[in-house]
Amino acid sequence: MSSGHLACVEDLWFREVLLGEYGDLPGLGPDAGEDDEFRVDGVPLAELLDRYEAACARSDAAIATRDLDDTGSTAIHSVGDATLRWMVHHMLEETARHAGHLDLVRELLDGETGYF
């Protein structure tokens, strides 16, 4: 589930907000429905992982073309003065939060903690 969401938020911040281009993943663009990025029933895990890897590659390419103090485009989203620095920090938090969620689920399933 998170791979669909994380791929979308990568594209949201670094494609739609930073570059001002509509993303084409479920959950993005002008025709997106609410929570579409979480609706992954029937989508193979390999496809979700490929989406996330491709979104991260697009993010890396967009980040490489800008300065950390550059602000995002307001063409699609009203982001005010959100800088690339803030966006990168936000995505670090977002990704870490979901990794923590997945670790908790894994611990519930296998009963093991992740400490050694």
VEXBADREN-456648 format. One record per residue (C-alpha): x, y negated, z negated; residue in three letters. Coordinates in pm, 1 decimal. Layout:
<atom><east>X</east><north>Y</north><up>Z</up><res>ala</res></atom>
...
END
This chain:
<atom><east>0.0</east><north>0.0</north><up>0.0</up><res>met</res></atom>
<atom><east>266.8</east><north>-250.8</north><up>-89.5</up><res>ser</res></atom>
<atom><east>450.7</east><north>-204.9</north><up>238.7</up><res>ser</res></atom>
<atom><east>151.9</east><north>-349.5</north><up>423.5</up><res>gly</res></atom>
<atom><east>125.9</east><north>-638.1</north><up>179.7</up><res>his</res></atom>
<atom><east>498.7</east><north>-707.2</north><up>158.3</up><res>leu</res></atom>
<atom><east>534.1</east><north>-705.4</north><up>537.2</up><res>ala</res></atom>
<atom><east>251.6</east><north>-959.4</north><up>554.3</up><res>cys</res></atom>
<atom><east>395.5</east><north>-1191.8</north><up>293.8</up><res>val</res></atom>
<atom><east>735.4</east><north>-1179.7</north><up>466.1</up><res>glu</res></atom>
<atom><east>568.3</east><north>-1291.9</north><up>788.7</up><res>asp</res></atom>
<atom><east>342.5</east><north>-1537.5</north><up>606.9</up><res>leu</res></atom>
<atom><east>629.5</east><north>-1728.1</north><up>445.0</up><res>trp</res></atom>
<atom><east>902.3</east><north>-1698.8</north><up>707.1</up><res>phe</res></atom>
<atom><east>699.2</east><north>-1685.0</north><up>1028.1</up><res>arg</res></atom>
<atom><east>378.3</east><north>-1874.0</north><up>959.4</up><res>glu</res></atom>
<atom><east>501.9</east><north>-2122.2</north><up>697.9</up><res>val</res></atom>
<atom><east>866.8</east><north>-2170.3</north><up>793.9</up><res>leu</res></atom>
<atom><east>833.5</east><north>-2147.7</north><up>1173.3</up><res>leu</res></atom>
<atom><east>467.4</east><north>-2245.4</north><up>1218.0</up><res>gly</res></atom>
<atom><east>389.2</east><north>-1934.1</north><up>1427.5</up><res>glu</res></atom>
<atom><east>94.3</east><north>-1702.2</north><up>1367.3</up><res>tyr</res></atom>
<atom><east>191.5</east><north>-1355.9</north><up>1254.3</up><res>gly</res></atom>
<atom><east>25.5</east><north>-1056.1</north><up>1415.6</up><res>asp</res></atom>
<atom><east>16.8</east><north>-807.5</north><up>1128.8</up><res>leu</res></atom>
<atom><east>-317.5</east><north>-713.7</north><up>969.7</up><res>pro</res></atom>
<atom><east>-395.2</east><north>-985.8</north><up>716.9</up><res>gly</res></atom>
<atom><east>-237.6</east><north>-1268.4</north><up>918.2</up><res>leu</res></atom>
<atom><east>-353.7</east><north>-1500.6</north><up>1191.4</up><res>gly</res></atom>
<atom><east>-673.2</east><north>-1698.7</north><up>1238.5</up><res>pro</res></atom>
<atom><east>-898.6</east><north>-1389.6</north><up>1251.6</up><res>asp</res></atom>
<atom><east>-762.7</east><north>-1216.8</north><up>940.9</up><res>ala</res></atom>
<atom><east>-1012.3</east><north>-1076.9</north><up>697.4</up><res>gly</res></atom>
<atom><east>-972.9</east><north>-1102.4</north><up>323.2</up><res>glu</res></atom>
<atom><east>-718.1</east><north>-851.5</north><up>191.1</up><res>asp</res></atom>
<atom><east>-661.2</east><north>-691.5</north><up>536.1</up><res>asp</res></atom>
<atom><east>-294.9</east><north>-632.8</north><up>447.2</up><res>glu</res></atom>
<atom><east>-407.2</east><north>-394.6</north><up>170.1</up><res>phe</res></atom>
<atom><east>-629.6</east><north>-184.8</north><up>397.5</up><res>arg</res></atom>
<atom><east>-388.9</east><north>85.4</north><up>506.0</up><res>val</res></atom>
<atom><east>-604.5</east><north>399.0</north><up>500.4</up><res>asp</res></atom>
<atom><east>-505.5</east><north>617.7</north><up>793.0</up><res>gly</res></atom>
<atom><east>-181.7</east><north>428.1</north><up>861.4</up><res>val</res></atom>
<atom><east>116.0</east><north>665.9</north><up>833.9</up><res>pro</res></atom>
<atom><east>377.2</east><north>574.3</north><up>575.1</up><res>leu</res></atom>
<atom><east>646.1</east><north>569.1</north><up>846.2</up><res>ala</res></atom>
<atom><east>450.2</east><north>298.8</north><up>1031.1</up><res>glu</res></atom>
<atom><east>412.2</east><north>88.8</north><up>713.9</up><res>leu</res></atom>
<atom><east>784.0</east><north>116.0</north><up>646.3</up><res>leu</res></atom>
<atom><east>862.2</east><north>21.5</north><up>1008.6</up><res>asp</res></atom>
<atom><east>634.6</east><north>-284.2</north><up>973.7</up><res>arg</res></atom>
<atom><east>815.0</east><north>-391.5</north><up>658.2</up><res>tyr</res></atom>
<atom><east>1160.4</east><north>-339.0</north><up>809.5</up><res>glu</res></atom>
<atom><east>1062.7</east><north>-537.2</north><up>1120.6</up><res>ala</res></atom>
<atom><east>912.6</east><north>-817.9</north><up>909.7</up><res>ala</res></atom>
<atom><east>1232.0</east><north>-838.2</north><up>701.7</up><res>cys</res></atom>
<atom><east>1440.9</east><north>-855.2</north><up>1020.3</up><res>ala</res></atom>
<atom><east>1220.6</east><north>-1141.2</north><up>1148.4</up><res>arg</res></atom>
<atom><east>1257.2</east><north>-1316.5</north><up>811.7</up><res>ser</res></atom>
<atom><east>1636.1</east><north>-1278.7</north><up>816.7</up><res>asp</res></atom>
<atom><east>1650.8</east><north>-1421.7</north><up>1168.7</up><res>ala</res></atom>
<atom><east>1429.3</east><north>-1719.1</north><up>1075.7</up><res>ala</res></atom>
<atom><east>1625.3</east><north>-1790.0</north><up>757.3</up><res>ile</res></atom>
<atom><east>1953.9</east><north>-1783.6</north><up>949.1</up><res>ala</res></atom>
<atom><east>1836.6</east><north>-2072.9</north><up>1168.8</up><res>thr</res></atom>
<atom><east>1752.4</east><north>-2309.6</north><up>882.9</up><res>arg</res></atom>
<atom><east>1904.0</east><north>-2489.9</north><up>588.5</up><res>asp</res></atom>
<atom><east>1782.4</east><north>-2396.5</north><up>239.9</up><res>leu</res></atom>
<atom><east>1654.6</east><north>-2751.0</north><up>189.4</up><res>asp</res></atom>
<atom><east>1441.2</east><north>-2745.7</north><up>507.4</up><res>asp</res></atom>
<atom><east>1067.5</east><north>-2755.4</north><up>444.8</up><res>thr</res></atom>
<atom><east>808.1</east><north>-2535.8</north><up>606.4</up><res>gly</res></atom>
<atom><east>567.4</east><north>-2624.6</north><up>881.5</up><res>ser</res></atom>
<atom><east>219.2</east><north>-2741.1</north><up>789.1</up><res>thr</res></atom>
<atom><east>78.3</east><north>-2634.7</north><up>1127.6</up><res>ala</res></atom>
<atom><east>-92.7</east><north>-2326.7</north><up>979.3</up><res>ile</res></atom>
<atom><east>-68.8</east><north>-2358.0</north><up>600.9</up><res>his</res></atom>
<atom><east>-66.4</east><north>-2665.2</north><up>382.0</up><res>ser</res></atom>
<atom><east>255.5</east><north>-2601.5</north><up>190.6</up><res>val</res></atom>
<atom><east>348.3</east><north>-2953.6</north><up>95.9</up><res>gly</res></atom>
<atom><east>718.9</east><north>-2977.0</north><up>26.8</up><res>asp</res></atom>
<atom><east>793.6</east><north>-2603.9</north><up>-3.3</up><res>ala</res></atom>
<atom><east>1158.0</east><north>-2562.0</north><up>89.0</up><res>thr</res></atom>
<atom><east>1320.2</east><north>-2254.7</north><up>236.3</up><res>leu</res></atom>
<atom><east>1506.1</east><north>-2221.2</north><up>-95.1</up><res>arg</res></atom>
<atom><east>1170.4</east><north>-2201.7</north><up>-277.3</up><res>trp</res></atom>
<atom><east>1034.6</east><north>-1952.1</north><up>-21.0</up><res>met</res></atom>
<atom><east>1335.3</east><north>-1721.2</north><up>-59.0</up><res>val</res></atom>
<atom><east>1307.7</east><north>-1739.0</north><up>-438.0</up><res>his</res></atom>
<atom><east>933.7</east><north>-1670.0</north><up>-420.5</up><res>his</res></atom>
<atom><east>990.2</east><north>-1364.7</north><up>-200.0</up><res>met</res></atom>
<atom><east>1256.8</east><north>-1231.2</north><up>-436.7</up><res>leu</res></atom>
<atom><east>999.5</east><north>-1254.8</north><up>-717.5</up><res>glu</res></atom>
<atom><east>723.7</east><north>-1103.5</north><up>-504.4</up><res>glu</res></atom>
<atom><east>935.4</east><north>-809.2</north><up>-392.8</up><res>thr</res></atom>
<atom><east>1071.6</east><north>-744.7</north><up>-742.6</up><res>ala</res></atom>
<atom><east>720.9</east><north>-755.8</north><up>-890.1</up><res>arg</res></atom>
<atom><east>595.3</east><north>-492.0</north><up>-646.9</up><res>his</res></atom>
<atom><east>904.9</east><north>-276.9</north><up>-693.2</up><res>ala</res></atom>
<atom><east>828.1</east><north>-282.2</north><up>-1065.9</up><res>gly</res></atom>
<atom><east>468.8</east><north>-178.1</north><up>-998.0</up><res>his</res></atom>
<atom><east>587.9</east><north>113.0</north><up>-786.9</up><res>leu</res></atom>
<atom><east>835.8</east><north>217.4</north><up>-1054.8</up><res>asp</res></atom>
<atom><east>557.4</east><north>223.3</north><up>-1314.3</up><res>leu</res></atom>
<atom><east>342.6</east><north>441.2</north><up>-1087.8</up><res>val</res></atom>
<atom><east>636.3</east><north>674.2</north><up>-1029.0</up><res>arg</res></atom>
<atom><east>695.8</east><north>701.4</north><up>-1404.6</up><res>glu</res></atom>
<atom><east>328.3</east><north>787.2</north><up>-1456.0</up><res>leu</res></atom>
<atom><east>355.1</east><north>1060.2</north><up>-1193.2</up><res>leu</res></atom>
<atom><east>682.7</east><north>1224.0</north><up>-1295.2</up><res>asp</res></atom>
<atom><east>713.9</east><north>1120.7</north><up>-1659.8</up><res>gly</res></atom>
<atom><east>1075.8</east><north>1013.0</north><up>-1613.4</up><res>glu</res></atom>
<atom><east>1214.9</east><north>671.0</north><up>-1687.4</up><res>thr</res></atom>
<atom><east>1451.7</east><north>504.0</north><up>-1445.1</up><res>gly</res></atom>
<atom><east>1739.0</east><north>458.2</north><up>-1688.6</up><res>tyr</res></atom>
<atom><east>2014.0</east><north>707.7</north><up>-1595.6</up><res>phe</res></atom>
END
